[in-house]
Amino acid sequence: MIVIGGGLAGLAAGVALAESGWRVRLFEQRPFLGGRATSYVLPDGEHVDNCQHVTLGCCTNLEDFYRRIGAVGKIKFFDRLLFLDPQGRRGVMQAGFLPAPFHLTGSFAAFGLLNLLDKLSIARAMLDILQTQGNPADLQEKGGISMLEWLRRRGQTKRAVERFWRVVLVSALDEELDRTDARFGVDVFWKAFLSSSTGYRMIRFDEGREESADAYILAVPHTALAELLPQSVKQSDPSLANLDKIKVAPITGVHFWFDRPVMKEPFVTLLDTTTQWIFNKTALYGRDSNGTANTVPAGQYLQLVISASYDLLQKPRQEIIDLCLGEVRKALPAARNAELLKATVIKEAAATFSPEPGVNRWRPRQQTSVPRLFLAGDWTETGWPATMEGAVRSGYLAAEALLRSEATPREFLQPDLPPDGFIAMWLGSNPSLRFPGSVS
């Protein structure tokens, strides 16, 4: 069988089918694998990530994929989030000794970047998510509602929206709150923070070369699928007729190399700035998979991430560098006297699909009506937004669909992280309130 596309979705499908005894041939246009989660080398030999990617404990299928390819030991987990505002004030979110859903109560209560009214409004909304197990009734409104509208209905303060909900969700979903379907936003908080503390035809290639197989999985962006498929195929499956309705959202990465260390933390979140995250790549690269310290240069390499970066797409790179450098030097005092040795900007105009209200109606399933043609990609119907977890889920679902069609069914999809702590106890004593699983 043939898999087209070497991103996480294609790789996950290929690995799953290879384990099932299939001979898999994977084709990727670029000379490297990984898709949007790839890295490359600059002319001077510097290794650079296309964009910093972050996983959470609730990403069970991504973790399973890492296990299958032998990369589990290369993933680092952190239990502390540091927030900085333009005035230099700090706030920390860290799990305490209490079980879920109270594990963040201590740090939330002491979070100095929000006042009491902000915290009370957030607590009310969190309680609604908790009581409905991540499925409030208004998420089912026809056409969907935006996350911003969902928050407005729950009386969230302006500061709570800007310094809490927006900070988390724009980074997680790569879209602004007024353009995000609330079901995705609520799902992030339920799964990550509350419920747990932890061959029908040939395909033509370059130079007229053709390849044939018993089955095909197309694991390419939805924007490329329309160009790849013949018109007859698109007309034969109604689910392929609306792909142009799925919009895209951008992410911008800014890379700075300083002549000296300017931050100690592995990463920080900035508030009220264009820059959203600063990752200390020197520290993150500082140890190998066995935990052995690597040689660290005297300087420091930082990567900045700005999700939903529509305003930056038309700006010159130097303007973006100047803007972000100013924000870094304001947030990190040690950077004010440090020399910026070099910088680069990576704009990904179509980094993810936009999780706008109602987008799920346009997302096709992995099995098409065309015999032996299957789809994979985080933009397909996975129950998740555009994440690495969603990509791996789509690959597994495509592999499962193919095997079902061959009457050799096998399951690869991993269950969501089960609730723990008081949430598990509460659900256990209320059978009618069992965990509903993913929103689909």
Buried (B, 14 or more C-beta within 10 A) or exposed (E): BBBBBBBBBBBBBBBBBBEBEBEBEBBBEEEEBBBBBBEBEEEEEEEBBBBBBBBBBBBBBBBBBBEBEEEEEEEEEEEEBBBBBEEEEEBEBBBEEBBBBBBBEBBBEEBEBBEEEBBEBBBEBBEBBBEBBBBBEBBEBEEBBBBBBBBBBBEBBEBBBBBBBBBBBBBBBBBBBEBBBBBBBBBBBBBBBBBBBBEEBEBEEEEEEEEEBEBBBBBBBBBBBEEEBEEEBBEBBEBBEEBEEBBBBBBBBBBBBBBEBBBEBBBBBBBBBBBBBBBBBBBBEBEEEEEEEEEBEEBBBBBBBBBBBBEBEEBEBEEBBEBBBEBBBBBBEBBEEBEBEEBBBBBBEBBBBBBBBBBBEBBBBBBBEBEBBBBBBBBBBBBBBBBBBBBBBBBBBBBBBBBEBBEEEBEBBBEBBEBBBBBBEBBEEEEEEEBEEBBE
